Amino acid sequence: MTAARVGALFAVIALSATLAWVSWPRPDTLIRVRRGGAAMVTDADGRTAPLSDTVYVHGGGSRRTIRVVNDDTVKHQLAMFNIPAGEQTEYTVPPGTFGGACSAHPISKHLTFIIR
């Protein structure tokens, strides 16, 4: 195989991977509760941070998608979301501000979602 063909093949693979990443269906926000109750939040751009008292959800269209994955061995309440142990659920929510009790916060016990 010539260097030109290898380069072209690499370009096709890189383009395919980029298109798959951009078009892959993923939620606007992913919340993953790990064993022990610690939760992490990943936004649509792939940035991950510990769950704070306020979660900002951004996205396109009139509704936002939030996926909650509970890898813990107990049920968790995350404001308006109730997730059984070992389950994952995806919610579609309208813009607004929602809040409630949160079992993944050891101190404040409250979580607010600001959905834009």
Backbone bond lengths (Angstrom), bond angles and torsions (degrees), N, CA, C in turn:
res aa  C-N    CA-C-N  psi(-1)  N-CA   C-N-CA  omega(-1)  CA-C   N-CA-C  phi
1 M - - - 1.450 - - 1.533 107.70 -
2 T 1.311 115.90 133.00 1.461 119.90 -178.56 1.524 110.94 -79.24
3 A 1.320 115.06 163.87 1.464 120.99 -179.78 1.526 110.92 -61.93
4 A 1.310 117.77 -35.29 1.471 121.18 179.50 1.524 110.55 -65.63
5 R 1.316 116.76 -41.60 1.478 120.14 179.05 1.525 111.10 -67.79
6 V 1.315 117.35 -39.69 1.458 120.99 178.03 1.526 109.49 -63.28
7 G 1.337 116.73 -43.26 1.464 120.99 178.05 1.515 111.65 -62.52
8 A 1.328 117.30 -42.30 1.470 121.40 179.12 1.523 110.41 -66.02
9 L 1.318 116.85 -41.01 1.463 120.80 178.31 1.533 110.27 -63.07
10 F 1.326 117.22 -43.63 1.454 121.38 177.53 1.526 110.68 -61.31
11 A 1.323 118.19 -41.45 1.464 122.01 179.40 1.525 111.08 -63.37
12 V 1.321 117.36 -40.98 1.466 121.36 178.38 1.525 110.38 -64.75
13 I 1.314 117.65 -42.58 1.465 121.84 179.30 1.528 110.29 -64.75
14 A 1.328 117.29 -43.79 1.467 121.14 179.57 1.524 110.95 -64.11
15 L 1.316 117.11 -42.31 1.460 120.71 178.67 1.527 111.03 -64.81
16 S 1.313 116.93 -42.05 1.471 120.74 178.68 1.525 111.40 -62.74
17 A 1.322 116.86 -42.76 1.467 120.39 179.01 1.523 110.86 -64.39
18 T 1.321 117.28 -41.42 1.462 120.96 179.05 1.525 111.08 -64.52
19 L 1.315 117.81 -45.21 1.463 121.21 178.28 1.525 111.70 -62.71
20 A 1.308 117.15 -39.22 1.467 120.41 177.70 1.523 110.49 -64.42
21 W 1.335 117.99 -42.57 1.467 121.78 -179.77 1.524 110.77 -63.25
22 V 1.324 117.15 -44.66 1.463 121.37 -177.02 1.521 111.82 -69.67
23 S 1.318 117.62 -39.27 1.464 120.53 -173.34 1.529 114.16 -94.86
24 W 1.328 118.38 -7.10 1.463 121.05 -177.81 1.525 109.85 -63.41
25 P 1.332 118.31 130.62 1.468 119.65 -179.33 1.525 111.28 -70.48
26 R 1.309 116.06 118.39 1.453 121.16 177.98 1.521 108.02 -140.35
27 P 1.306 116.90 156.25 1.464 119.64 -177.60 1.524 111.20 -71.99
28 D 1.332 115.43 161.45 1.456 120.03 174.16 1.524 110.25 -66.26
29 T 1.331 116.46 -33.00 1.464 122.17 177.99 1.525 109.14 -143.26
30 L 1.330 115.81 136.03 1.461 122.51 176.12 1.519 107.95 -118.21
31 I 1.316 116.48 127.11 1.466 121.35 174.75 1.519 107.08 -116.02
32 R 1.332 115.52 123.59 1.462 120.80 -179.76 1.523 108.30 -118.71
33 V 1.345 115.37 119.11 1.466 121.09 176.91 1.522 106.95 -93.99
34 R 1.327 115.64 117.47 1.462 120.82 -179.45 1.522 110.45 -85.18
35 R 1.321 116.09 167.84 1.470 120.11 175.68 1.514 109.41 -56.57
36 G 1.311 116.21 135.66 1.446 121.40 -176.26 1.520 112.98 97.29
37 G 1.346 116.92 -9.26 1.452 120.78 174.41 1.508 116.57 94.61
38 A 1.336 119.33 -2.97 1.466 120.66 177.88 1.520 109.07 -76.11
39 A 1.332 116.41 132.97 1.463 120.53 -176.78 1.521 111.10 -115.28
40 M 1.335 115.29 147.18 1.461 123.30 176.52 1.525 108.22 -122.96
41 V 1.335 116.35 147.16 1.459 122.39 -179.85 1.521 108.31 -117.15
42 T 1.337 116.50 131.45 1.459 122.31 175.89 1.517 108.09 -119.58
43 D 1.349 116.74 126.87 1.461 119.80 178.98 1.528 109.85 -86.27
44 A 1.326 116.52 178.27 1.458 121.34 -175.93 1.530 112.51 -65.08
45 D 1.331 117.66 -19.90 1.455 121.50 178.56 1.529 112.53 -87.75
46 G 1.339 117.21 -0.43 1.454 121.08 177.59 1.513 114.96 90.39
47 R 1.330 118.19 6.33 1.469 121.08 178.08 1.522 109.15 -80.69
48 T 1.328 116.34 131.31 1.463 122.14 -177.79 1.524 110.05 -117.00
49 A 1.339 114.97 137.51 1.465 121.63 178.92 1.525 108.57 -147.05
50 P 1.336 117.80 159.46 1.466 119.81 174.81 1.530 110.59 -61.45
51 L 1.321 116.72 150.12 1.461 122.15 178.92 1.519 109.31 -64.56
52 S 1.327 116.27 121.43 1.464 120.61 178.11 1.529 108.77 -97.49
53 D 1.316 117.37 -177.82 1.465 121.26 179.07 1.526 112.28 -70.04
54 T 1.343 116.28 -23.61 1.469 121.30 179.75 1.519 108.72 -128.10
55 V 1.332 116.18 130.61 1.458 122.23 177.87 1.521 107.71 -114.15
56 Y 1.328 116.28 122.34 1.465 122.04 176.85 1.521 107.86 -95.81
57 V 1.337 116.13 126.35 1.456 121.58 -178.64 1.522 107.85 -114.48
58 H 1.335 116.17 118.26 1.458 122.19 178.90 1.516 108.46 -115.73
59 G 1.318 116.56 158.08 1.450 120.33 176.86 1.508 110.66 173.75
60 G 1.316 115.92 -172.71 1.454 121.55 179.94 1.516 111.01 -106.52
61 G 1.317 116.28 161.34 1.460 120.59 179.23 1.510 112.13 83.47
62 S 1.324 115.79 -173.66 1.459 120.71 -174.95 1.526 113.41 -88.38
63 R 1.321 117.93 -11.43 1.464 121.28 -179.44 1.513 109.58 -134.54
64 R 1.324 116.18 157.71 1.459 122.63 179.28 1.518 109.77 -117.40
65 T 1.309 115.63 149.73 1.459 121.10 179.13 1.523 109.17 -108.51
66 I 1.326 115.38 128.57 1.453 122.01 176.55 1.524 107.27 -121.86
67 R 1.326 116.53 123.61 1.466 121.61 176.65 1.521 107.37 -106.63
68 V 1.327 116.14 129.69 1.461 121.80 177.56 1.522 107.79 -117.48
69 V 1.335 115.22 124.31 1.461 122.15 179.37 1.521 107.28 -115.69
70 N 1.321 116.15 124.90 1.458 121.22 179.74 1.525 108.93 -108.89
71 D 1.332 115.78 99.56 1.465 121.37 177.19 1.522 111.65 -88.21
72 D 1.326 117.42 2.12 1.459 122.23 -179.44 1.527 110.08 -80.61
73 T 1.316 115.92 171.64 1.466 121.23 -178.99 1.525 112.66 -95.97
74 V 1.340 117.03 3.00 1.466 121.48 177.86 1.523 109.80 -128.40
75 K 1.320 116.13 157.79 1.458 122.44 177.48 1.532 109.37 -67.66
76 H 1.341 116.89 144.81 1.464 120.78 177.85 1.521 110.90 -127.23
77 Q 1.319 114.21 144.97 1.464 123.46 175.04 1.526 106.78 -108.94
78 L 1.326 117.46 121.21 1.458 123.02 177.70 1.525 107.60 -121.94
79 A 1.331 115.62 84.10 1.472 122.94 -175.18 1.525 108.08 58.33
80 M 1.335 117.76 -113.19 1.463 119.84 -175.67 1.531 113.23 -86.57
81 F 1.332 118.06 2.81 1.460 121.56 -178.59 1.524 110.22 -107.57
82 N 1.321 116.32 131.57 1.452 123.68 178.69 1.526 107.11 -119.49
83 I 1.331 117.55 112.99 1.457 121.88 -172.37 1.525 110.39 -118.05
84 P 1.342 117.96 117.89 1.468 120.32 176.33 1.528 111.26 -65.04
85 A 1.306 116.20 157.92 1.462 122.06 178.97 1.524 110.51 -58.10
86 G 1.335 115.70 135.62 1.457 121.09 176.65 1.517 115.16 72.71
87 E 1.306 118.90 9.91 1.470 122.25 -176.94 1.530 110.85 -109.89
88 Q 1.327 114.91 166.04 1.455 121.24 170.19 1.518 108.13 -136.71
89 T 1.314 115.30 144.46 1.461 120.93 -178.21 1.513 108.29 -140.01
90 E 1.315 116.14 144.85 1.455 121.48 177.96 1.522 108.44 -115.70
91 Y 1.321 115.49 131.78 1.455 122.16 -177.96 1.522 109.58 -118.26
92 T 1.318 116.91 143.10 1.452 123.07 172.54 1.513 106.60 -112.02
93 V 1.332 116.26 121.65 1.461 120.70 -172.54 1.525 110.92 -128.08
94 P 1.332 116.77 148.32 1.464 120.75 177.10 1.533 110.24 -81.77
95 P 1.322 117.63 164.52 1.466 119.81 174.97 1.521 111.23 -59.64
96 G 1.313 116.22 148.33 1.456 122.04 179.57 1.508 110.82 151.67
97 T 1.316 115.57 -175.27 1.461 122.50 177.81 1.517 108.15 -118.83
98 F 1.322 115.91 125.63 1.453 122.09 -177.59 1.518 108.42 -131.64
99 G 1.306 117.39 144.71 1.449 120.32 179.69 1.509 112.00 -149.18
100 G 1.318 114.73 169.52 1.447 120.08 177.84 1.513 111.21 169.74
101 A 1.311 114.56 -171.79 1.462 121.43 -178.63 1.525 110.41 -66.31
102 C 1.331 115.40 149.56 1.461 120.46 -179.94 1.522 109.53 -139.52
103 S 1.320 116.09 118.25 1.465 120.43 179.36 1.523 112.46 -81.25
104 A 1.335 118.43 -7.28 1.471 121.41 179.04 1.529 112.17 -92.66
105 H 1.332 117.55 3.68 1.460 122.00 176.35 1.530 108.78 -109.84
106 P 1.317 117.64 109.51 1.467 119.90 -175.80 1.526 114.09 -68.38
107 I 1.349 118.23 -24.48 1.457 119.98 -175.76 1.524 112.33 -107.09
108 S 1.350 117.63 -57.14 1.467 119.61 -171.88 1.525 113.18 -78.55
109 K 1.325 117.63 -32.19 1.475 122.96 179.51 1.527 112.69 62.34
110 H 1.366 118.16 19.63 1.463 121.22 -179.90 1.529 108.72 -138.47
111 L 1.337 115.99 144.71 1.459 122.08 -179.74 1.519 108.71 -136.24
112 T 1.334 116.72 136.62 1.454 122.62 177.36 1.522 108.69 -121.39
113 F 1.336 116.53 133.06 1.454 122.95 173.38 1.518 107.92 -105.86
114 I 1.333 116.87 128.13 1.455 122.07 171.75 1.517 106.08 -112.47
115 I 1.311 114.90 111.10 1.460 121.22 -172.64 1.521 108.16 -107.81
116 R 1.312 115.93 118.41 1.475 121.94 -177.23 1.489 110.83 -111.41
